[in-house]
């Protein structure tokens, strides 16, 4: 499906694309996960291995997109790839599962994370007040992105720069006051087996997820066959460098034992480095970061249901573009309004577990689609092929599955339950499409 057929305009250049990716990936993860990763790892060695493993998985999966996205630069990203590889039923199951099991809970989780961090600067705020802030930020970004992707991209640029400045302060300050004594173990290093590394890599992966959002914007990117691969690779390298440097700075300034289990590891590091001023600065940085990730998600997620509608697998209204702003406003409304239900009914930890497990399982399906398309469509024009194929593609699947399977059974069942609704949903929409034919 060409850009002319969908009606979307290509307005986003390389810097905007990199900003969207960095803004989408550097969100709540890096501000909240280092403590959890440290507790699961048990010592600094496995702690660093976990970050490298999660980063390797992220960059391998990003390279899968660097081949698929330029070859099929339609709006909707992975939904399009999977439809081409496995047919419309496979595309529908992916699109529905990702929207219900990953995107909507993630929007709610990020909004809640933003409000929770902001609450540190608002004495006396109640839990209801936090939910009201989360509601307000979702509604504000919903309106912003309905008004145009160019405006949304501009916001992504501004907030990406802002959050990077806050993180750079912690990185530089952390290395200045870094103390070797802080790199101590929580448990004997001999007790940290490979399963501990994988368990630690699961929360670490939260700080690397979200790169796929840029692929959904392929229909809006200028010269996507050249720009998209560059943006994916440059953006992921920036993300990996920032996450590793921040993690080392946190350990060096706070201490490994104190860091393990902390729910506000980067804020704790800011306090250790700059005192109370650091608490305020880094808290603001966390809010800016989460805002950027939330903006990137609300900008990109509706492209999946938009593309599904274009293929006759979603309500026709989901394929409409706003008459004035030329944006897919109906799916934007749907995702944001349903996310509000999650904000008011789910906890942060529940939303986190649901969306991460679903996202990782479905990411493996995207990798499988690359393997299938190499055989099914050998003549497809591929401006950039995945280096080391097929070994690197299989490795991406193996690493991602190994990390994913460290989830608890309850977390798996919750996520699988939401994704399983895609099966009856497919039969309903298939029947409706037959009636209207």
N, C-alpha and C positions, 0 to 999 in steps of 0.2 A: 504494500500500500504506500503510495508516494505521498510526499508532503502536499502536493497539489490536491490529491484526493481527500486528505484529512482536513485541509484548510489551515493547518498550523503554520506559523511563520518562523523562519530560522533567524533568531535574534541574539543568540548567546555565542560569544567567542571563546578563545582558549582560557583567558584569565577568568571569565565568568564561569566556565565549565569546571575549572580547577577549584574555584571558590565554592561552587555548589557541592562538589565532592568532599572537600575538606570540611565545609560547614555541616554536611550531612554526617560525616564519620566522627569528627571531633565534637562529640556532644556530651551527654551525661556519662558515657562510659569511662573516659579518662579521669573525670572528676570524682567518680564513685568507686571504681573497681580495683585500684592498686592495693587497698587494704584487704579485700576479699582474696585477691590473687596471692598476696603474701601469706595469709592464713592457710590457704590451701597448699601452697608450695612448701612451707615449713622452713626454708632457708634461702639465702640469696641466690645460690646456684640454680636450683629448680625454678626460682622466681624469674630469673632472666631467661631461662630456657622456655618457660611458658610464654613470655612475651614474644620471643623470637618465633616460636611455633605458631602462635596465633597470627603474627604478622606474615609469616610464610604462607599460611593458609589464605590469608586475605589477598596477598599479591598474586598467588596462583589463580584464585578465583577471579580476580580483577583481569588477569590476562585472558581468561576464558571470555570475558565480556569484550576485551579488546579485539578479539577475532569476530565474535558474533555481532556486536553492535554496528561496526562499520559495514559489514556484509549485508545487514538487514536494518538500516537506520530508520525504522518506522517507530512512531510513538507507541509505547507500551513495553518496549524492551523484552525481557525474558518471556513474557506471555507470547510474543510473536515467535521467538526462537523455538519454544516448546511446541507451539501449534504447528510450525513447519516440520518439526522432527517427529512428533507423535500424533498429529491430527488435532481436530477441534476439541474432542473430548479431553485430551491431555492438556490443551491450552486452557480450557475452561476450569478444570480441576486446579491447575496451577494458579490462575488468576483469582479465583474465588478463595482458595486456601490462603494465598498470600495476603489478600485484602482483609479477610476476616480473622486469620490467625496471626498475622504479623503487623500489617500496616496500621490498622485501627488501634490495637493495643499499644503499639509503639507511639503513635500520636498522643494517646492518653498518658502513657508513661512519661514521655518527654515533657508534656505540659505539667504533670504532677511534679516531676523533678525540678523544673524551672520554678514553680511556685514554692516548693519546699526550700530550695536554696534562697530564694528571695525573702522567705519568711525569717531568715536569720537576721535580716536588717529591719524587721518590723516587730518590735517588742509587743508581746501580748496577743499576737495573731492566733486565732483558733483554727482547728482542723477544717471547719466549714469555710473559714476565710481563705485557707490555702486552696480548697477546691474551687472557690469563686474566682481566685486569681487564675487557676488553670483553665477554667471555663472562658474567662475573658481573653486570655492569650490565644486560645484556639479560635475563637470567634474573630479576633482581630486579624490573625494570619489567614483565615478563610477568606475574609473580605479582601485583604491585600492581594492574594493570589488569584482571586476571581477577576480582579482589576487588571491583571496582565502579568505574564512571565518576565517581561523586561523589568518591571518594577520589582518583582520578586528576586530576580537575579541581582539587581542593584543592592537590595537589602542584604543578600548573601555576601556580596563583596565587602560591604561595610562591616558586618558582624564577624566575618572571617578574620579580617585585619584586627578588629578589636579583641577578639578572644586570643589570637596568637600573641598579642602583646602581653596579655595577662600570663599566659603560659611561659613566655620567654622570661618574664620577671622571676617566676618560680624556678625555672631551669638554671638561669644565671646565678640567682641568689643561693639556690641549693648547692651548686658546685663550689661557690665561694666559701660557704660555711661547712662544707662536707667534712665529716669526721669518720675515719676508718673504723672506730669503735662502734659506729652505728650499724655496720654491716654484720650483725650477729644473728645467730639462728634462733628460731622459736622451738624447734625440735631437732634432735640429732640428724645430721645430714644423711646418715645411713638409712634412716627411716623414710626418706623421701624417694619413693619408687616412681617408675614411669607413670603409674596410675595417678600419683600425686601431681606430676607435671601436667598430665592431661586434664585433671580436675581443676588445676590452676589456670590452664589455658582456656577453659570454658568462660569464666568471667573476663579474662583478658581479651577474648575474642569480641566481647561487647564493645571494646574500644576500637575495633577495626571494621565492624560491620557498617553497612550503609552505602558502600561504594556502588552497589547496583543501581542506586537511585539515578545516577548520571545516565545510565543506559536508557532509562525511561524517557529522558529528555532529548534523545537523539533526533526526534522530529523538530526540535526547537534550536538545535545547534548548527552554527554556520559550518559548512564544509565538514560534515561529521566523519567522513572516511579518513580525514587527516587529523582533525581536531580531537575526536573522541579517544583514540588510542593514546595520544600524547597526554590528554587530561587525566585519563585513568592511571597511567603509569606515574606521571609527575605527582598527582594527588596522593596516591598510595605511598610513594616514597616519603613525601612530606609527613603523612600521618604516622608511618612507622617510626621515623626519626623522632617526632614529637613525643609519641607514647613511651618509647624507650628512655629518652632523656628525662621526661617527667618522672618516670618510675624510679630511676636512679637518684634524681634530686630529692624525691620524697624519702627514700631510704637514708640518703646521706644527711638530711636535715632533721628528720624525726627519729630515725632509728628503726631497724627492722621489727623488733619486738613490739614497739609502740604502734607501728604502722599496721601490723597484722590485725585484721578485723575492723579497722576504722571505717566508719561510714562516710567520713569527710576527709579523705587522705590528703588531697591537694590543698584544701583549706587549712588543715593541720600544718602542712609544710609551710604555707604562707605565713601562718602565725609564728612558727619557729624561726622563720627568716626575718620577718619585718615587724613582729609584734602584732598589736591589735589593728594597726593600719593594714597589715597583711591580711588579716581576717576579712576586712571590708573589701580590699582590692580583689582578692581571689574569689570571694563570694560573688562579687559583681562579674568577674571573669567567667565563673561557672554559669551564671545566668545568661550572659552573652553567648556562651558556647552552646548551651542547650537551646536557646532561642534560634540560633543558626541552624542546628540540626532539625528542629521542628519546622522551621520555614522551608528547608530543603525537602522534607518529607511531604508537607502539604502541597508543595509545588509539583512534586513528581509522582506521588502515588496515584492521583486520579487518572494519569495517563494509561494505567492498566485497564481500568473499567471502561475508559473511553475507547481504547482499542478493542476490547471485548465487544462493545456495542457495535463498532464498525464491522466486526466479523459476525454479527448476528447472535452473539452469546450473552447479551445483557439487555436490559430495558432500552428501547430506542432512545429514550430521553437522555440516557447516559452518553450518547454519542453526539449530543448537540453542543455547538459552540455558542458562547454568548454573542449576541448580535452586535454589541459595542466593543467588548474587550477581546473577542476571539479566543476565549479560553474555555476548557471543558468544565463549566460551572456546576453542572448537576452532580457528577461524581465527587467534586470537591465538597459540595454541600453534604452529600451522603456520608463520606468518610469522616468529616469533621463533626457532624451532628451525632453519628453513632459513637464516635470517640468520647463525646460528652457523657454518654451513658456509662462507659467504662470508667471515666474519671470519678463519677459519683458512686460507683458500685464495687470497684476493684482496688486492691492495695498495690503499691508500687512493685513489691516483690512478685506478686502473682502476674501482673502485666509483663514484667521482665521475663519471667520463666516461659510464659506462653509464646511471646513473640520471638524469643531467641531460638527456642527449639524448632518452631515452625520455619523460621527463616533459614536455619542451617540445613534442615532436611530438604527444603525446596531448592536450596543452593546446589545441593548434590544433583537434583533433577536437571538444573541448568547445565551443569557439567556433562551429564549424560546426553543432553541434547546436542552438545558439540560433537561428541563421539558419534551419535546417530547421523547428524547432518554431514559429517565427513564422508560417510558411506552412501547416504541417501542422495546428497547433492554435491558430488565431487566437482562439478563444473561451476559452482557458485563462486562469484568474484569475491575474493577475500583480500582486501588491501593489507591486512596484517594477520599472519598466522601465529598461533600460539607456539612459542619456542619450546622445543623438546617434546612436542606431541608424538605419541599419546601418553608417554610416561608422566609428563607434568600434569596432564588432565586427570589421569587415574590417581596420582599423588594428591591432587587437590581434593578429590572425593574421599580418599582414605583418611587424610588428616582431618577433614571436616567432620566425617562420621565418627571418628575416634573421639574428637572433642565433644560432639553432640551427645554421644552415648554415656557421658558422665552425668547427665541430668538424672534427677530422682524419678522413680516410677510415677509419682503423682504429677510431676511437671510434664512428663511425657504424655500421660493420659489426658491432661487438660488441653494440651496443644493438639494432640491427635483428634480429640473430640471435636474441636472447632474445625479443623481441616476436613474431617469426615463429612461435615455438612455439605461439602462440595458435590458429593455423589447424588443425593436426592435433589439438590439444587440444579444439577445439570439436566436431570430428567424433566424437571418442571419447565426450565427455559427451553429445552428441546421441544417439548410438547407445545409450548406457546408459540414457538417459531413455526411449527408445522401448521398451526391454526391460521396464522397470519399470512402464510405462503399462498 
